[in-house]
């Protein structure tokens, strides 16, 4: 089938990150994809040309309107251009799907798959379908390419060997000592990076911190400028990685700090302990979303472990009074093998839900 995927970059990298991953997954399964985007600049590092499938054509949002394909995906309610929508008016119109944001809240199950008749504008008379990603069988699931889990498992079979080889070949970093701990850091500006790094120094275990470009690097630099050099915590500033290498980063590290939507899902598939910096919203609704996710992710975890990890997540997201914000338990938790084993169990539970592209394809076919 021919898919038209529409993406508007509002801020950060999540809009294009999700749309590229979706397009690449569809292309991998043999579909033709036209990705219409108003700002494709991030694709230069996220999906460099040699890694792109020939099945994907990247078009500027304002490019000449072409006859719509079989399925039109509008990411995050971005409203495709009027001229394109007008051309969707044909005896057998394309299936028009609004791919929504990811949330673990209960209402998602009720809204997933609903139809919304378009009452006015160039699309009047057509219908839009709402497709919600999610964490339960009654939602659209999560993006998970068919080759992802086998590749992840192959790496996991000899974790240290793969990690050290990847660090040196992809990043030019030679693993200093076999027992060093590896952390990756991807976050928003308000993240308490200084408090985290202080706690790691106090913990005393040799720790290598891999900093993604942007806020993580800037905040760590600020911290470093105000401190004496530490032999415990070593900082590494990374270049922007392709999505494929970003996965390897998450597989390589013992603990990952991720943010937003797409990197957070990749951390789930990595199956390593992780902390999520949720996209902070002015009205504070992100607190409920975080709670909903923690409730689902930590199903079946021992109470003491779940409570310690929750506490860290709330601290990281500034959802605790400052006096109670505490990263000291992190060192103890990183020595607790139950964090990693329960993360893998939760990952397995999610992997049993059909992935988003499989569900999207059958959803679209059913509605043609
Ligand atoms: O960049 P984000 O904060 O995007 C956010 C969220 O999607 C949020 O929900 C949305 O409202 C807002 O944008 C507009 O975080 P996210 O979703 O993790 O996207 C980052 C993308 O960047 C993801 O696809 C992974 C990719 N990435 C790389 O490929 N290489 C890298 O080196 C890094 C740091 C990220």
Boltz pocket constraint, residues with backbone or C-beta under 6 A from the ligand:
constraints:
  - pocket:
      binder: B
      contacts: [[A, 10], [A, 11], [A, 12], [A, 13], [A, 14], [A, 15], [A, 16], [A, 17], [A, 18], [A, 45], [A, 46], [A, 186], [A, 212], [A, 213], [A, 239], [A, 240], [A, 241], [A, 242], [A, 243], [A, 244], [A, 246], [A, 259], [A, 260], [A, 261], [A, 262], [A, 263], [A, 264], [A, 279]]
      max_distance: 6.0
